[in-house]
Amino acid sequence: MTIEVSNVTPTGAVDGSNTLFTLPSTFVSGSLKVYIGLRVDPSEYTELPESNQFSLNSAPLLGESVLVDYEFDDSSSDVTTATGS
């Protein structure tokens, strides 16, 4: 079964040059939704689920907020890790 988590802040510097961000758990490929203010078009990032990461085509500017929604398979992940609880 998959569980959806929302409004997760990935790790990675938001400094105008970094484009690689890491999530706290492995996500289901195709489930990632990235927001920098508004939702980012999926053609503007690359999912790297095997390493819990995604790469943006353009770096967010200093001070912008990066949030993600995604699904993960709870049979192989710890729910408390993914939700930060």
N, C-alpha and C positions, 0 to 999 in steps of 0.2 A: 504494500500500500504506500502511496506517496502522500506526503504532508506538504502543504504550502505555507511558506513563511513570507512575511511582508515587512517592508520598511527596514531592511537590514543594511547597516552601514558597512561596506567592505573595508578591509585594511588596504592601505596604499596612500601615498602622499597625493594630496590635491594641491598641486603647486604650479600648474600650467605646463608641466613637461612630462609628468608620469602618466602612462596610459595603461599600466598593468595593475589589476586589483584582485584581491583574494577574499573568498567567502569562508565562513567558519565551518562549512560542511560541503560535501560533494553534492552537486545539483544534478537533476535530471536534464539531460541534453534537450534543448528546445524549450525549456520552461523559464529561462532567465528573462526578466524584464528589468531594464536599467532606466533609472530616472536621474536626470540632472536638471532640476526644475520640472520640465515636462518629460514624458517618456521618450527615450532615445530609440530611433528606428533600429531594428535588429541588423540592418545592413551596415550600421555604424560601429559594430563591435563583433569580436570573435569570441565564442565560448570555448573554454578550455576545461571541461568538467573533470577530466582525469587529474587535474592539479588544483581543483577548486578555484579556478581563476577565470577572468575574462579580460580582454584587451580592447580598449577603445581605439577607434581610428584617429580621434583627436583628443588631446588631453583636456580635462576640465580646468577651468581657470581657478586661480588661487581664491579660496573662500567659497567656491561653489559646493553644494551638497550633492553627494552621490549616494543614491539609495537603490536597493534592488529587491525584487520579489522573485522567488523561485520555489521549485518543488524539490524535495529530496526523498529518497527511498528510506523509510523508517526501519526497514528490516536490516539495514547495514549502517545506520547512523544513530547517534545519540540525540534524541529530541532536545534535551536541555542544552546541548552544545549549539545546535542550529538556531534556537530561539534566544539564546543568551540568558535563559532563566536559571 
